[in-house]
Amino acid sequence: MSVDHSKNLIEVNNVSFSYGGQNVLTDVSLTVHQGDYLALVGPNGAGKTTLLKLMLGLLAPESGQIKLFGQEAGATYNNQQLGYVPQQSSSIGLDFPISVYDVVALGRYRQVGLGHHLKAVDKQAVEEALNKVGMWPQKDTLIGDLSGGQQQRCYVARALSGQPEIIFLDEPTRGLDQPTQDSLYSLIRNLNKEGLTIVAVSHDVDKMTQEAMHIACLDHRLVCHNSPAEFLADSSLMEMFGQKVKVIGHHHH
């Protein structure tokens, strides 16, 4: 999938935000184009998740403006175009006796409305989402009986079942072992290749320089927004993370 720089799906313009008087983000501006795979990285507490929630319209900026598909976030834009996998979603409600299929079907209720029955088109979307993440054979399994990686795939499928144009992921591989992380990153990469725009928060700078098309580094302000190669070439950014990020030569884009 190539990025269409003529189509701005997300526009963040001079956005600032604080919690309880404590500054979290100051004067942040960036654009996400159709087909992009953007990684939001930065030190702990740098404002990555806050920016993600601002983009989703879950929070409102104190100053500045965010546009989604050309309309102001939180206004009348069609939020069915957005999919969201929140942080630590795999720890939510695992004791509740709900099947994988029913968890993923929850992603359709923005279309049909709560209290309404799913139609054939909705059931087809659920099946397609489960097949995309490789979880259709487990559709009748209780969510709590799955491994952590399988649970996370189901939450990705729940976001996909709404057939969004953008999917937002907040630390999607946190708490997973390395092989499971690699498998999930492969899934995300394939979704992007199929045309889905990706915005992902991650603490794994090393991995995101291999996976993402663009890196936006935050430290309360936007420190950089460029390609992985440009990010890796800036030694001051490496010092920010207190580590040496490995330079990998097989970037998939």
Secondary structure, DSSP 8 states (H G I E B T S, - for coil): ---EEEEEEEEEEEEEEEETTEEEEEEEEEEEEET-EEEEE-STTSSHHHHHHHHHTSS--SEEEEEETTEETTTT--GGGEEEE-TTGGGSSTTS--BHHHHHHGGGHHHH-TTS---HHHHHHHHHHHHHTT-GGGTTSBGGGS-HHHHHHHHHHHHHHT--SEEEEESTTTT--HHHHHHHHHHHHHHHHTT-EEEEE-S-HHHHHHH-SEEEEESSSEEEEE-HHHHHH-HHHHHHTTS-----S----
